[in-house]
Amino acid sequence: MAPINLLLVDDEQSFVEIMGQRLGRRGFIVAYAFSGQDALNRLEADDSIEVVILDVKMPGMDGVETLRMIKKKRPLVKTIMLTGHATVNSAIEAMKLGAMDYLMKPCDLDELVSKVKEAANRKRNHETKILEARMRPYISKRDKDKIISKILES
């Protein structure tokens, strides 16, 4: 499996740096953002990002609003909400908006790694299905399988 590209978004810079280092040691390619707007800018500039780990409580644009904007601009990107200030309402709203999961800080790193891998797999599978649907009218099944396997290897 190709390395997973993720974006870690939290207004607590020390948390982002420490968590980013820990995730980087696990083989992830980690980009950082310290606000909702910064996250949107990074997603706009880097279409390789597959998973966003997003804090709920941030000054300015909060995590739920950031999630709403992510889903409008990059609907296939998977988002995991991570917060130290969970409320039932914010969890329900985030899930309705398309968050894949909602975890409490501090969270178990192994659990977070597992969720990130699951999210990336879902995104990649969805992209594969879209690609297959677009290719169907133009190529045979055998050729399609070869092309898809080459794309997934890269």
N, C-alpha and C positions, 0 to 999 in steps of 0.2 A: 504494500500500500504506500502511495506517495505521502510525504509529510503533510500534516494538516496545518493549514494556515488559519490562525485565529486572531481576533481582536479583543483585547482585554480593556474594558471601559469602567473607570471608577475615578471619582474625584480625589481619592486618597492616594497620592503619588507613591508613598512608601509601600502601600498594599499592592499597587500595580507592579512596581518594580520587583518586589519579593516574589509575588505569585508568578510574574512573567518569567523570572529566573527558574523557578521550580518547574513550570510547564516546559520551558525551553530544554531543561535537562531531561525531560521525558520525550523529547524528540519533536515537539511542536515548533512551528515558526510563529512567533508571537509579535504582534504589533500592539502599540499602546495608544490609548486616548484617555484624556482626563476630564472630558465633558461630553454631553450629548452631541453638541455641534461638532466638536473635534472628531467624534466617532463617525458622524455622517460624512465629514470631509475626507477622512481616511478611507471609508468605503467607496467614496466617489473616485478616489485616486488609485485604489488597489482592488481590482476585480478578482484577485486570487483568494481573498478572505472568504472562508467557508462558514466559520462559526464565530459568533460574538458572545462573549461573557460580559453581561451588562449589569451594572449596579442599578438598583431601583432609586435610591435617594441620592440625588445630586443637585447642586444649586443650578439655577437656570432651567434648562430643559432636563426634566427628570427621566428616569429610565423607561417609564411607560410611554411617554411621549416620543422618546428616542426610538423605542421599539416600533411605534406606529409609523414613524418616518422610514425606518429601515425596511419594513414590510412593503411600503409604497415604492421605494426606490430599488430594493434588491430582495424581492419576495422569496427567492430560493435560499438566501442566507439563513442559517439556523441560529436561534438566539436562546441562550440560557441566562435566566435572570438570577442574580446573586445579590443577597442583601442581608444586612444586619438589622433591618427595621421592617420586618415582614408584617403585612396586614392581610387579612382575608380578602378585602376588596382589591388591593393591588395585585395579589396573586390571581384572582379570578379575572381581572381585566387583562393582565399580561397573557394569560392562557387563551383568552378569547381573541386577543390580537395576534396570536400565533407563536408565542414563546414555547419552546420545546420543553422547558423545565423551569423550576423555581426552587432555588436552593438557599439555605440560610448560611450566613457567615458565623463563625468559621465553619467551613465545610471540609469534609474528608477529601484529601487530594486524590486518592484513588477513585472515589466516587465521581469527582469532577472530571478526571481523565476519562473515565468510562462514559460519562455523559457526552463529553466532547467528541469522542470516537464515534459514538452512536449518532450524534448529530451530523458529523461529516459524512458518515456512511449514508444516511438518509438523503443528504443533499446530493451526493454523488449518484446515488441510485435514481433520484428524481431527474437529474440532468441527463443520465443515460437514457431514461425513458423518453424524454423530450427529443433527444438526438435520434433515437430509433424511429420515433414517429415522423420526424422530419425527413429521414432518409428512406423510409419505407417505399415511397413511390418510385425511387430512382435506382435502387440496387437490390440484388438478390440477397437472400438470407445468409448464404455463405460469405459473400463479400462484406455484408454488414457486420457480421461477427468478427471478421478480421480487422476491419476499420475500428470498431469499438475497442477491441483489445489493444490496438496500437495507441489509441487516444488515452485509455486508462493507464497504460504503461508510462506515458509521458508526464 
